[in-house]
Amino acid sequence: MAFELPPLPYAYDALEPTIDKETMTLHHDKHHQAYTDKLNEAVSEDPSLEGKSIEELMANMSGAPAKLRNNGGGYWNHTFFWETMKGGGSQPSGALKDAIDQQFGGLDQLKEQFNTAGANQFGSGWAWLIVGQDGKLAITSTPNQDNPLMDVAPVKGTPILGNDVWEHAYYITYRNARPAYLKAWWDVVDWDKVGERYDAAVK
């Protein structure tokens, strides 16, 4: 089975004014579609990859060709990204909120550290909130389309929240002001979804 581009879980304009309709349309229909197509090409070029899940591919990137690493990461990261957001956003609750308060001193402190990680990621990449291998929350960033699921990641863990800091994610509205985008993005974070991911990761 070839990998398929998943539909957005909401309308293209659902995240306005934080993320504009034009950005969402181009980002999903053009960029994510291109990663999907090139991922399928990479898999078709290596019969040993046929039938493997995207998570299995992420876990075995050591020595993988750049085409597979870049486009497999782009496919997984964007699917995860769309599901991380919703119109109107929400607030952390339950066990996730308790963990944030305990480990960061509150949501504002988490946002500050996360925004710093995203702003300081040189060039294109991602900022992540993960459950680390020790079961604790951690903030990290990755270049290009890498993610913390990959065996090549310097900080490994289970992502529960991630923000795309490639310029195509924000340039139409925010131009080169990545910090402004990072600050505004919290208005559309679906903390209910992040909480579900956290609960699953710490079971």
C-alpha positions in Angstrom: 0.0 0.0 0.0 1.3 3.4 -1.0 1.3 6.2 1.6 -1.6 8.6 1.1 -1.9 12.3 1.9 -4.3 12.5 4.8 -7.0 15.2 4.5 -6.8 18.2 6.8 -9.0 17.6 9.9 -10.6 21.0 9.5 -11.2 23.6 6.9 -8.3 25.5 5.3 -9.4 28.7 7.0 -10.1 27.2 10.4 -6.9 28.4 12.0 -7.3 32.1 10.9 -6.0 34.6 11.8 -3.1 32.6 13.3 -2.5 30.7 10.1 -4.1 32.0 7.0 -6.0 30.0 4.4 -3.4 30.5 1.6 -0.6 29.1 3.8 -2.7 26.1 4.9 -3.7 25.3 1.3 -0.1 25.5 0.0 1.4 23.8 3.0 -1.0 20.8 2.9 -1.8 20.5 -0.8 1.6 21.2 -2.3 4.3 20.7 0.4 2.8 17.7 2.2 1.7 16.1 -1.1 5.2 16.4 -2.4 6.6 14.7 0.7 4.0 11.9 0.2 4.9 11.4 -3.4 8.6 11.3 -2.9 8.3 9.0 0.1 6.4 6.6 -2.1 9.2 6.8 -4.7 11.8 6.1 -2.1 10.0 3.1 -0.8 9.4 1.7 -4.3 13.2 1.9 -4.9 13.9 -0.5 -2.0 11.8 -3.7 -1.9 12.8 -4.3 1.7 10.8 -1.2 2.8 7.5 -2.4 1.3 4.7 -2.9 3.8 6.5 -1.1 6.7 4.6 1.6 8.6 5.9 5.2 8.7 6.8 4.7 12.4 8.9 1.6 11.5 10.7 3.7 8.8 11.4 6.5 11.3 13.0 4.1 13.8 15.5 2.9 11.2 17.0 5.9 9.5 20.6 5.1 10.3 22.2 4.7 6.9 18.9 5.5 5.0 19.2 7.5 1.8 18.5 11.2 2.1 15.4 10.8 -0.1 13.8 8.5 2.4 14.9 10.4 5.5 13.8 13.8 4.3 10.5 12.7 2.7 9.5 10.1 5.3 10.1 12.7 8.0 8.2 15.3 6.0 5.3 12.9 5.7 5.1 12.0 9.4 5.9 15.4 10.7 3.1 17.1 8.7 0.5 14.5 9.5 1.3 15.0 13.2 1.3 18.8 12.8 -2.2 19.1 11.4 -3.6 17.0 14.2 -1.8 19.2 16.8 -4.0 22.2 16.0 -7.6 23.3 16.0 -9.6 26.5 15.6 -9.8 28.3 18.9 -7.2 26.1 20.6 -7.6 24.9 24.2 -5.7 24.6 27.4 -3.7 21.8 29.1 -5.6 19.7 31.7 -5.3 16.6 33.7 -2.0 14.7 34.0 -0.4 16.7 31.2 -1.1 20.0 33.1 0.3 18.5 36.3 3.5 17.4 34.5 3.9 20.8 32.8 3.5 22.6 36.2 6.0 20.2 37.9 8.7 20.2 35.2 8.5 23.7 33.8 6.8 25.7 36.5 3.8 26.4 34.4 2.6 26.8 30.8 4.1 30.2 30.3 7.6 28.8 31.1 7.1 25.9 28.8 6.0 28.2 26.0 9.1 30.4 26.6 11.5 27.5 26.3 9.7 26.0 23.3 9.7 29.3 21.5 13.4 29.7 22.2 14.1 26.3 20.8 12.1 27.1 17.6 13.6 30.5 17.2 17.1 29.2 17.6 16.8 26.3 15.2 19.1 27.4 12.5 17.5 27.2 9.0 14.6 24.9 8.5 13.4 22.5 11.1 11.0 21.8 13.9 10.5 22.4 17.7 9.1 19.6 19.8 7.7 18.8 23.2 8.4 15.1 23.8 8.1 12.4 26.4 11.7 11.4 26.8 13.1 7.9 27.3 13.0 8.7 31.1 9.3 9.3 31.0 9.7 13.1 31.5 8.7 16.0 29.3 11.5 17.6 27.3 11.8 20.3 24.7 14.1 19.8 21.7 14.4 20.8 18.1 15.5 19.0 14.9 16.8 20.2 11.5 15.1 19.8 8.2 12.4 17.0 8.5 14.0 15.0 11.2 12.0 14.2 14.3 12.7 12.6 17.8 11.3 9.2 16.6 14.3 8.8 14.4 17.2 6.7 15.6 19.5 9.4 14.3 17.9 12.2 16.5 20.3 13.6 19.1 17.4 13.7 21.6 15.0 10.7 21.2 11.5 10.4 22.6 7.8 10.4 21.8 6.6 13.7 20.3 3.4 15.0 21.8 3.5 18.5 20.3 5.5 20.0 17.4 5.7 23.2 15.5 7.0 23.6 11.9 9.5 26.4 11.7 10.2 26.1 8.0 9.5 29.4 6.3 6.7 28.0 4.2 4.8 27.4 7.4 4.5 31.1 8.2 6.1 33.4 5.6 2.9 34.7 4.0 1.6 36.2 7.2 4.7 36.7 9.4 7.4 37.2 6.7 10.7 36.6 8.4 9.4 37.1 11.9 9.6 33.5 13.1 9.4 34.5 16.8 6.1 36.3 16.1 4.7 33.2 14.5 5.9 31.0 17.4 4.2 33.3 19.9 0.9 33.4 17.9 0.8 29.6 17.2 -0.2 28.8 20.8 -3.7 30.2 20.1 -4.4 27.1 17.9 -2.8 24.3 19.8 -5.2 21.5 20.5 -4.1 20.6 24.1 -6.8 17.9 24.3 -4.9 16.0 21.5 -1.6 16.7 23.1 -3.0 15.4 26.4 -4.1 12.2 24.7 -0.7 11.7 23.3 0.9 12.3 26.7 -1.4 9.8 28.4 -0.5 7.2 25.7 3.2 7.9 26.0 3.5 7.5 29.8 1.3 4.3 30.1 
